[in-house]
Amino acid sequence: MPGLGGSGQNKDNVVTTTLSSTATGETAPVPTADTPADRDATGSPVASSPTEPQLEDVPVPADQAGIDVLRTEIDSLDAEILRLIKRRNAVSHAIGAARRTLGGPRIVYSREMAILERFRDLGPAGADLGMLLLSMGRGRLGRK
Ligand SMILES: O=C(O)C(=O)C[C@]1(C(=O)O)C=C[C@@H](O)C=C1
């Protein structure tokens, strides 16, 4: 099954050679065949930098046909995201039901903090998204 990661990213394993500038105006290191952008020196995957879209991964279309192609990709990405969110909600419900049956708490704070930290990879809005996902799974806090 194709995961979220990888979608829209350098599917052909093309190593980009363009210079990219960061939000602070620094020039980012130019990935080479030896050090692809998503790998460290040992070849292990590294997390992408937060917030900024990786614009170099998707060539900017030159015409309406190119926009339409990208919209088709967005439509299929959204469908996959929706499917994954629905699955996440179901899994979260099941865990919560089991925990309550076992006499446990409705929320597990440490687990939620770890999940929010993961979503902070997307910046402040990522943390908001993580909160939304948590509330969809376990229900909103302060409600029965
Ligand atoms: O991991 C759990 O124990 C869950 O109940 C799942 C989940 C989640 O949706 O990720 C939901 C509520 C908890 O507070 C923590 C995490």
The ligand as an SDF file (V2000), in Angstrom:
LIG
                    3D

 16 16  0  0  0  0  0  0  0  0999 V2000
   -3.0060    5.1460   22.3880 O   0  0  0  0  0  0  0  0  0  0  0  0
   -4.0270    5.1430   23.0740 C   0  0  0  0  0  0  0  0  0  0  0  0
   -4.0260    4.6830   24.2290 O   0  0  0  0  0  0  0  0  0  0  0  0
   -5.2800    5.6620   22.5480 C   0  0  0  0  0  0  0  0  0  0  0  0
   -6.3050    5.6300   23.2010 O   0  0  0  0  0  0  0  0  0  0  0  0
   -5.2630    6.3010   21.1940 C   0  0  0  0  0  0  0  0  0  0  0  0
   -5.1650    7.8230   21.2910 C   0  0  0  0  0  0  0  0  0  0  0  0
   -4.9930    8.3210   19.8230 C   0  0  0  0  0  0  0  0  0  0  0  0
   -5.9990    8.6170   19.1820 O   0  0  0  0  0  0  0  0  0  0  0  0
   -3.8540    8.3180   19.3430 O   0  0  0  0  0  0  0  0  0  0  0  0
   -6.4180    8.3730   21.8710 C   0  0  0  0  0  0  0  0  0  0  0  0
   -6.5170    8.7390   23.1790 C   0  0  0  0  0  0  0  0  0  0  0  0
   -5.3750    8.7080   24.0820 C   0  0  0  0  0  0  0  0  0  0  0  0
   -5.3850    9.7650   24.9800 O   0  0  0  0  0  0  0  0  0  0  0  0
   -4.0870    8.5700   23.3810 C   0  0  0  0  0  0  0  0  0  0  0  0
   -3.9970    8.1980   22.0930 C   0  0  0  0  0  0  0  0  0  0  0  0
  1  2  2  0
  2  3  1  0
  2  4  1  0
  4  5  2  0
  4  6  1  0
  6  7  1  0
  7  8  1  0
  7 11  1  0
  7 16  1  0
  8  9  2  0
  8 10  1  0
 11 12  2  0
 12 13  1  0
 13 14  1  0
 13 15  1  0
 15 16  2  0
M  END
$$$$
